[in-house]
Amino acid sequence: MSDDEKGHYVHLGYHKWMLMDEVRMEALEAMIAELVKPGDVVVDVGTGTGILAVLAKRAGASKVYGIDASPIVRLGRRMLEDNEVEGVELILSDMALVALPGKVDVIFSECLGNLAFGDRMFRKLGDFSRRWLKPGGRRGPSEVRLVVQPTDCRLFGDPRPFWKRPYMDLDLSAFLPAVESQVSVVDVVKSFLHAEPIEVASFDPFERPDEFDLRASWDLPAGKTCNAVAFWFDVDWSPGVTMSTSPYVPGTHWAQAILRVPERVIKDGDRLDFRMTVEFDDEETPHYRWVGSYVTADGSHEQSFNRRADDPYSLDEV
């Protein structure tokens, strides 16, 4: 497996970023405390540094397996030795290839990436759970909810102004759809959000649907500028532990994603109709497409858009 295939897991700086995320770590520690009972055999899928596996052992587990396909596991093993941690075994392997001695009491995983799907783990995680979790066993996270809300992203590093200006007496606006097909991860400022957040889907991470068809519509406030839809997720790590990556609460390393749409100064009666589909290939890479338009007070559709994150140079329009 190449470093590219392993994704961000191979970079130690990303692990530092996650470990410094206090909101994340407090929620995961609370999840472990709720799920793990004394004497349990536990699996941490995507263990990375192995620190969550250590927390499971401290919570009373008799044995913890931490599984990860990244070679950071080698250093995690040394960390266990340096700290004389017993009862934790870190396994360097794709989870699909792991053979455990027997079924386990608890399986948990910090399996959420950007836009929830970026870590590409859900399908394999479900298969792993069906194979190795005891009947009546416990697992986390238990539910993920997807939320969207219109925003003005001009302060968040919006690349469109360059393409809107004449360049050598040329109009470059033909390239704007490609710019708008880029998904960006930013810390959205809540005062730049419009209308209300809408929950567009919820799902069990161990039972991910084959595809998502997410729809929302908002009446927009006149006089404001709209040029993107913000996207975030809330998660129930366990029945009693909920965490949000919303811009309305203390921030996390996930921040929020923005999906750009044509910029519009909102008029009285304007509505934004938005539809986003998420499909997955055999490697569970998510493919995002979002379409929609502004609908005026008289029902006319204006500034329609059709954006594909994996095909930014498409000439297709709605």
Secondary structure, 3 states (H helix, E strand, C coil): CCHHHHHHHHCHHHHHHHHCCHHHHHHHHHHHHHHCCCCCEEEEECCCCCHHHHHHHHCCCCEEEEEECCCHHHHHHHHHHHCCCCCEEEEECCHHHCCCCCCEEEEEECCCECCECCCCCHHHHHHHHHHHEEEEEEEECCEEEEEEEEECCCCCCCCHHHHHCCECCECCHHHHHHHHCCEEEECCCHHHECCCCEEEEEECHHHCCCEEEEEEEEECCCCCEEEEEEEEEEEEEECCEEEECCCCCCCCCCCEEEEEEEEEECCCCCEEEEEEEEEECCCCCEEEEEEEEEECCCCCEEEEEEEECCCCCCCCCC
